[in-house]
C-alpha cells in the first residue's frame, strides 16, 4: 500500500511540474504575438447603403444580395416599411 501512495505522490508532482512548465511556455508565446491592425473602413457597421456601394465598386455583386438578406434579417423594420414579401392570395 505504501508503494502505491509514493507513486501517486510522485505522479502528482510530475503533473504539477509539467503544467507549470507548459503555462510558462504559453505565456511566452502570448507575449510574442503581435496585434493585428484593423482594416480601415470609412463606413460604420450600420451604413448599409455605404457597404452596398463599396461592394459594387469592388465588383462583388454576389456578396451584395447575401449582405442585403443578412441586413434585413437583423433589422425587421423592413416589414413595417412595405418591403416584406407580399402574401400569396389563395385561389378560390
C-alpha distances in whole Angstrom, upper triangle without the diagonal:
4,5,5,7,9,10,11,13,14,16,17,19,20,21,23,25,26,27,29,31,32,33,35,37,38,39,41,43,44,46,47,49,52,54,56,59,61,64,67,68,72,71,69,66,69,72,72,75,75,72,74,77,74,73,76,77,74,75,72,74,71,69,71,71,68,68,70,68,65,68,69,66,65,68,69,72,74,75,77,79,80,78,76,76,79,79,80,83,83,85,87
4,5,5,6,9,10,11,12,14,16,17,19,20,21,23,24,26,27,29,30,32,33,35,36,38,40,41,42,44,46,47,51,53,55,58,60,63,66,68,71,71,68,66,69,72,72,75,74,72,74,76,74,73,76,77,74,75,72,74,71,69,72,72,68,68,71,69,66,68,70,67,65,68,70,73,75,75,77,79,81,78,77,77,80,80,81,84,84,87,89
4,5,5,6,9,10,11,12,14,15,17,18,20,21,23,24,26,27,29,30,32,33,35,36,38,39,41,43,44,45,49,51,53,57,58,61,65,66,70,69,67,65,68,71,71,74,73,70,73,75,72,71,75,75,72,73,70,72,69,67,70,70,67,67,69,68,65,67,69,66,64,68,69,72,74,75,77,79,80,78,76,76,79,79,80,83,83,86,88
4,5,5,6,9,10,10,12,14,15,16,18,20,21,22,24,26,27,28,30,32,33,35,36,37,39,41,42,44,47,49,51,55,56,59,62,64,67,67,64,62,65,68,68,71,70,67,69,72,69,68,72,72,69,70,67,69,66,64,67,67,63,63,66,64,61,64,65,62,61,64,66,69,71,71,73,75,76,74,72,73,76,75,77,80,80,83,85
4,5,5,6,9,10,11,12,14,15,17,18,20,21,23,24,26,27,29,31,32,33,35,36,37,39,41,42,46,48,50,54,55,58,61,63,66,65,63,61,64,67,67,70,69,66,69,71,69,68,71,72,69,70,67,69,66,64,67,67,63,63,66,64,61,63,65,62,60,63,65,68,70,70,72,74,76,74,72,72,76,75,77,80,80,83,85
4,5,5,6,9,10,11,12,14,15,17,18,20,21,23,24,26,27,29,30,32,33,35,36,38,40,41,45,47,49,53,54,57,61,62,66,65,63,61,64,67,67,70,69,67,69,71,68,67,71,71,68,70,67,69,67,64,67,67,64,63,66,65,61,64,66,63,61,64,66,69,71,72,74,76,77,75,73,74,77,77,78,81,81,84,87
4,5,5,6,9,10,10,12,14,15,16,18,20,21,22,24,26,27,28,30,32,33,34,36,38,39,43,45,47,51,52,55,58,60,63,63,61,59,62,65,65,68,67,64,67,69,66,65,68,69,66,67,64,66,64,61,64,65,61,61,64,62,59,61,63,60,59,62,64,67,69,69,72,73,75,72,71,71,74,74,76,79,79,82,84
4,5,5,6,9,10,11,12,14,15,16,18,20,21,22,25,26,27,29,31,32,33,35,37,38,41,43,45,49,50,53,56,58,61,61,59,56,59,62,62,66,65,62,64,67,64,63,66,67,64,65,62,64,62,59,62,62,58,58,61,59,56,58,60,57,56,59,61,64,66,66,68,70,72,69,68,68,71,71,73,76,76,79,81
4,5,5,6,9,10,11,12,14,15,17,18,20,21,23,25,26,27,29,31,32,33,35,37,40,42,44,48,49,53,56,58,61,60,58,56,59,62,62,66,65,62,64,67,64,63,67,67,64,66,63,65,62,60,63,63,59,59,62,60,57,59,61,58,56,60,61,64,66,67,69,71,72,70,68,69,73,72,74,77,78,81,83
4,5,5,6,9,10,11,12,14,15,17,18,20,21,23,24,26,27,29,30,32,34,35,39,41,43,47,49,52,55,57,60,60,58,56,59,62,62,65,64,61,64,66,63,62,66,66,63,65,62,64,62,59,62,63,59,59,62,60,57,59,61,58,57,60,62,65,67,68,70,71,73,70,69,70,73,73,75,78,78,81,84
4,5,5,6,9,10,11,12,14,15,16,18,20,21,22,24,26,27,28,31,32,33,37,39,41,45,46,49,52,54,57,57,55,53,56,59,59,62,61,58,61,63,60,59,63,63,60,62,59,61,58,56,59,59,55,55,58,57,54,56,58,55,54,57,59,62,63,64,66,68,69,67,66,66,70,70,71,74,75,78,80
4,5,5,6,9,10,11,12,14,15,16,19,20,21,23,25,26,27,29,31,32,35,37,39,43,44,48,51,53,56,55,53,51,54,57,57,61,59,57,59,62,59,58,62,62,59,61,58,60,57,55,58,58,54,54,57,55,52,54,56,53,52,55,57,60,61,62,64,66,68,65,64,65,68,68,70,73,73,76,79
4,5,5,6,9,10,11,12,14,15,17,19,20,21,23,25,26,27,29,31,34,36,39,42,44,47,50,52,56,56,54,52,55,57,58,61,60,57,60,62,59,58,62,62,59,61,58,61,58,56,58,59,55,55,58,57,53,55,58,55,53,56,58,61,63,64,66,68,69,67,66,67,70,70,72,75,76,79,81
4,5,5,6,9,10,11,12,14,16,17,18,20,21,23,24,26,28,29,33,35,37,41,43,46,49,51,54,54,53,51,54,56,57,60,59,56,58,60,57,56,60,60,57,59,56,59,56,54,57,57,54,53,57,55,52,54,56,54,52,55,58,60,62,63,65,67,68,66,64,65,69,69,71,74,75,78,80
4,6,5,6,9,10,10,12,14,15,16,18,20,21,22,25,26,27,31,33,35,38,40,43,46,48,51,51,50,48,50,53,54,57,55,53,55,57,54,53,57,57,54,56,53,56,53,51,53,54,50,50,53,52,48,50,53,50,48,52,54,57,58,60,62,63,65,62,61,62,65,65,67,70,71,74,76
4,5,5,6,9,10,11,12,14,15,17,19,20,21,23,25,26,30,31,34,37,39,42,45,47,50,50,49,47,50,52,53,56,55,52,55,57,54,53,57,57,54,56,54,56,54,51,54,54,51,50,53,52,49,50,53,50,48,51,54,56,58,59,61,63,64,62,61,62,65,66,68,71,72,75,77
4,6,5,6,9,10,11,13,14,16,17,19,20,22,23,25,29,31,33,37,39,42,45,47,50,51,49,47,51,53,54,57,55,53,55,57,54,54,57,57,54,56,54,56,54,52,54,55,52,51,54,53,50,51,54,52,50,53,55,58,60,61,63,64,66,63,62,64,67,68,69,73,74,77,79
4,5,5,6,9,10,11,12,14,16,17,18,20,22,23,27,29,31,35,37,40,43,45,48,49,47,45,49,51,52,55,53,50,53,55,52,51,55,54,51,53,51,53,51,49,51,52,49,48,51,50,47,49,52,49,47,51,53,56,57,59,61,62,64,61,60,61,65,65,67,70,71,74,77
4,5,5,6,9,10,10,12,14,15,16,18,20,21,25,27,29,33,34,37,41,43,46,46,44,42,45,48,49,52,50,48,50,52,49,49,52,52,49,51,49,51,49,46,49,50,46,45,49,48,44,46,49,46,44,48,50,53,54,56,58,59,60,58,57,58,62,62,64,67,68,71,74
4,6,5,6,9,10,11,13,15,15,17,19,21,24,26,29,32,34,37,40,43,46,46,44,43,46,48,49,52,51,48,51,53,50,49,53,53,50,52,50,52,50,48,50,51,48,47,50,49,46,47,50,48,46,49,51,54,55,57,59,60,62,59,58,60,63,64,66,69,70,74,76
4,5,5,6,9,10,11,13,14,16,17,19,23,25,28,31,33,37,40,42,45,46,44,43,46,48,49,52,50,48,51,52,49,49,52,52,49,51,49,51,50,47,50,51,47,47,50,49,46,48,50,48,46,49,52,55,56,58,60,61,62,60,59,60,64,65,67,70,71,74,77
4,5,5,6,9,10,11,12,14,16,17,21,23,25,29,31,34,37,39,42,43,41,40,43,45,46,49,47,45,47,49,46,45,49,49,46,48,45,48,46,43,46,47,44,43,46,46,42,44,47,45,43,46,49,51,53,54,56,57,59,56,56,57,60,61,63,66,68,71,73
4,5,5,6,9,10,10,12,15,16,19,21,24,27,29,32,35,37,40,41,39,38,41,43,44,47,46,43,46,48,44,44,48,48,45,47,45,47,45,43,45,46,43,42,45,44,41,42,45,43,41,44,47,49,51,53,54,55,57,55,54,55,59,60,62,65,67,70,73
4,5,5,6,9,10,11,13,15,18,20,23,27,29,32,35,38,41,41,40,39,42,44,46,48,46,44,47,48,45,45,49,48,45,48,46,48,47,44,46,48,45,43,47,46,43,44,47,45,43,46,49,51,53,55,57,57,59,57,56,58,61,62,64,68,69,72,75
4,5,5,6,9,10,11,13,16,19,22,25,27,31,34,36,39,40,39,38,41,43,44,47,45,42,45,47,43,43,47,46,43,45,43,46,44,42,45,46,43,42,45,45,42,43,46,44,42,45,48,51,52,54,56,57,58,56,55,56,60,61,63,67,68,71,74
4,5,5,6,9,10,11,15,16,19,23,25,28,31,33,36,37,36,34,38,40,41,44,42,39,42,44,40,40,44,43,40,43,40,43,41,39,41,43,39,38,42,41,38,39,43,41,39,42,45,47,48,50,52,53,55,52,51,53,57,58,59,63,64,68,71
4,5,5,6,9,10,14,15,18,22,24,27,30,33,36,36,35,34,37,39,41,44,41,39,42,44,40,40,44,43,41,43,41,44,43,40,42,44,40,39,42,42,39,40,43,41,39,42,45,47,48,51,52,53,55,52,52,54,57,59,61,64,66,69,72
4,5,5,7,9,12,15,18,21,24,27,30,33,36,37,36,35,39,40,42,44,42,40,43,44,40,41,44,43,41,43,41,44,43,40,43,45,41,40,44,44,40,41,45,43,41,44,47,49,50,53,54,55,57,54,54,55,59,60,63,66,68,71,74
4,5,5,6,10,13,15,19,21,24,28,30,33,35,34,33,36,38,39,42,39,37,40,41,37,37,41,40,37,40,38,41,40,37,39,41,38,37,40,41,37,39,42,40,38,41,44,47,48,50,52,52,54,51,51,52,56,58,60,63,65,68,71
4,6,5,9,10,13,17,19,22,25,28,31,32,31,30,33,35,36,39,37,34,38,39,35,36,39,38,36,39,36,39,38,35,37,39,36,35,38,38,35,36,39,38,36,38,41,44,45,47,49,49,51,49,48,50,54,55,57,61,63,66,69
4,6,8,10,14,17,19,23,25,28,31,32,31,31,34,36,38,40,38,35,39,40,36,37,40,39,37,40,38,41,40,37,39,41,38,37,40,40,37,38,41,40,38,40,43,45,47,49,51,51,53,50,51,52,56,58,60,63,65,68,72
4,6,10,13,16,19,22,24,28,31,32,31,31,35,36,38,40,37,35,38,39,35,36,39,38,35,38,36,40,39,36,38,41,38,36,40,40,37,38,42,40,38,41,44,46,47,50,51,51,53,51,51,53,56,58,60,64,66,69,72
4,7,9,13,15,18,21,24,27,29,28,28,31,33,34,36,34,31,34,35,32,32,35,34,32,35,33,36,35,32,35,37,34,33,36,37,33,34,38,37,35,37,41,43,44,46,48,48,50,47,47,49,53,54,56,60,62,65,68
4,6,9,13,15,18,21,24,26,26,25,29,30,32,34,31,29,32,33,29,30,33,32,29,32,31,34,34,31,33,35,33,31,34,35,32,33,36,36,34,36,39,41,42,45,46,46,48,45,46,48,51,53,55,59,61,64,67
4,6,9,13,15,18,21,22,22,22,26,27,28,30,28,26,29,30,26,27,30,29,27,30,29,32,31,28,30,33,30,28,31,32,29,30,33,33,30,33,36,38,39,41,43,43,45,42,43,45,48,50,53,56,58,61,65
4,6,9,12,15,18,20,20,20,23,24,25,27,25,23,26,26,23,23,27,26,23,27,25,28,28,25,27,29,27,25,28,30,27,27,31,30,28,30,34,35,36,39,41,40,42,39,40,42,46,48,50,54,56,59,62
4,6,9,12,15,17,17,18,21,22,23,25,22,20,24,24,20,21,25,23,21,25,24,27,27,24,25,28,26,24,27,29,26,26,30,30,27,29,33,34,35,38,39,39,41,38,39,41,45,47,49,53,55,58,61
4,6,9,12,13,13,14,18,18,20,21,19,17,20,21,17,18,22,21,19,22,21,24,24,21,22,25,23,21,24,25,22,22,26,26,24,26,29,30,31,34,35,35,37,34,35,37,41,43,46,49,52,55,58
4,6,10,11,12,13,17,16,18,19,16,14,17,17,14,15,18,17,16,19,18,21,22,18,19,23,21,19,22,24,21,21,25,25,23,25,29,30,30,33,34,33,35,32,34,36,39,42,44,48,50,53,56
4,6,9,11,12,16,15,17,17,14,13,17,16,13,15,18,16,15,19,18,21,22,19,20,23,22,19,22,24,22,21,25,26,24,25,28,29,29,33,34,32,34,32,34,36,39,42,44,48,51,53,57
4,5,8,9,12,11,13,14,10,10,13,13,10,12,15,14,13,17,16,19,20,17,17,20,19,16,18,21,19,18,21,23,21,22,25,26,26,29,30,29,31,28,30,32,36,39,41,44,47,50,53
4,7,10,12,10,12,13,9,10,13,12,10,13,15,14,15,18,18,20,22,19,18,21,21,18,19,22,21,19,22,24,22,22,25,25,25,29,29,28,30,28,30,32,36,39,41,44,47,50,54
4,7,8,6,9,10,6,7,11,11,9,12,14,14,15,18,17,18,20,17,16,19,18,15,16,19,17,15,18,20,18,18,22,21,21,25,26,24,26,24,26,29,32,35,38,41,44,47,50
4,5,5,9,10,8,9,12,13,12,14,17,17,18,20,19,20,21,18,17,19,18,15,16,18,16,14,17,18,16,16,19,19,20,23,24,23,25,23,25,28,31,34,37,40,43,46,49
4,6,7,10,9,8,12,14,13,14,17,18,18,20,18,19,19,16,15,17,16,12,13,15,13,10,14,15,12,13,16,17,18,21,22,21,24,21,23,25,29,31,34,37,40,43,46
4,6,9,9,9,11,13,14,15,17,19,19,21,19,19,20,17,15,16,16,12,12,14,12,9,12,13,11,10,14,14,15,18,19,18,20,18,20,23,26,29,32,35,38,41,44
4,6,5,6,9,10,11,13,14,16,17,18,17,17,19,16,14,16,16,12,12,15,13,10,13,15,14,12,16,15,15,19,19,18,20,18,20,23,26,29,32,35,38,41,44
4,5,5,6,9,10,11,12,14,16,16,15,15,16,13,10,12,12,9,8,11,11,8,10,13,12,11,14,14,13,17,18,16,18,15,17,20,23,26,29,32,35,38,41
4,5,5,6,9,10,10,12,14,15,14,14,16,13,10,12,14,11,10,13,13,11,12,16,15,14,16,16,14,18,19,16,18,16,18,21,24,27,29,32,36,38,42
4,5,5,6,9,10,11,12,14,14,14,16,14,11,14,15,12,12,16,15,13,15,18,17,16,19,19,18,22,22,20,22,19,22,24,27,31,33,36,39,42,45
4,5,5,6,9,10,11,12,11,12,13,10,9,12,12,9,10,13,13,11,14,16,15,15,19,19,18,21,23,21,22,19,21,23,27,30,32,35,38,41,44
4,5,5,6,9,10,10,9,9,11,9,6,9,11,8,8,12,12,11,13,16,16,16,18,19,17,20,22,20,20,17,20,21,24,28,30,33,36,38,42
4,5,5,6,9,10,10,10,13,12,9,12,14,12,12,16,16,15,17,20,20,19,22,21,20,23,24,22,23,20,23,24,27,31,32,36,39,41,44
4,5,5,6,9,9,10,13,11,10,13,14,12,13,17,16,15,18,21,20,20,23,23,22,26,27,25,26,23,25,27,30,33,35,38,41,43,47
4,5,5,6,5,7,9,7,7,10,11,10,11,15,15,14,17,19,19,20,23,23,21,25,27,25,25,22,24,25,28,31,33,36,39,41,45
4,5,5,6,6,10,9,8,11,13,12,13,16,17,16,19,21,22,22,24,24,22,25,27,25,25,22,24,25,28,31,32,36,39,41,44
4,5,8,9,13,12,11,15,16,15,16,19,20,19,22,24,24,24,27,27,25,29,30,28,28,25,27,28,31,35,36,39,42,44,48
4,5,8,11,10,11,14,15,14,16,19,19,19,22,24,24,25,28,28,26,30,32,29,30,26,28,29,32,35,37,40,43,45,48
4,6,9,9,9,12,14,14,15,18,19,19,22,23,24,25,27,28,26,29,31,29,29,25,27,27,30,33,34,38,40,42,46
4,6,6,7,10,11,11,13,15,16,16,19,20,21,22,25,26,24,27,29,27,27,23,25,25,28,31,32,36,38,40,44
4,5,5,7,9,10,11,13,15,15,17,19,21,21,23,24,22,24,27,25,24,21,22,22,25,28,29,32,35,37,40
4,6,6,7,9,11,12,13,15,17,18,19,21,22,24,22,24,27,25,25,21,21,21,25,27,28,31,34,35,39
4,6,5,6,9,10,11,12,14,15,17,18,20,22,20,22,25,24,24,20,21,21,25,27,28,32,34,37,40
4,5,5,6,9,10,10,12,14,15,16,18,19,17,20,22,21,21,17,18,19,22,25,27,30,33,35,39
4,5,5,6,9,10,11,12,14,15,17,18,15,18,21,19,19,15,15,16,19,22,23,27,29,31,35
4,5,5,6,9,10,11,13,14,16,18,16,18,21,20,20,16,16,17,20,23,24,28,30,32,36
4,5,5,6,9,10,11,12,14,16,15,17,20,19,19,16,16,18,21,24,26,29,32,34,38
4,5,5,6,8,10,10,12,13,11,14,17,15,16,12,13,14,18,21,23,26,29,32,35
4,5,5,6,9,10,11,13,11,13,16,16,16,12,12,12,16,18,20,24,27,29,33
4,6,5,6,9,10,13,12,14,17,17,18,14,14,15,19,21,23,27,29,32,36
4,5,5,6,9,10,10,13,15,14,16,13,13,15,19,21,24,27,30,33,36
4,5,5,6,8,7,9,12,11,12,9,9,12,15,18,20,24,26,30,33
4,6,6,9,9,10,13,14,15,12,11,13,16,18,20,24,26,30,33
4,6,9,10,12,14,15,16,14,14,16,19,21,24,27,29,33,36
4,5,7,9,11,11,13,12,12,15,18,20,23,26,29,32,35
4,5,6,8,10,11,10,9,12,15,17,20,23,25,29,32
4,5,5,7,9,9,9,13,15,17,21,23,26,30,32
4,5,5,7,5,6,10,12,15,18,21,24,27,30
4,6,6,6,5,8,10,12,16,18,21,24,27
4,6,8,8,11,12,14,18,20,23,26,29
4,6,8,11,12,15,18,20,24,27,29
4,6,8,9,12,15,17,20,23,26
4,7,9,12,15,17,21,24,27
4,6,9,12,15,18,21,24
4,6,9,12,15,18,21
4,6,9,12,15,18
4,6,9,12,15
4,6,9,12
4,6,9
4,6
4
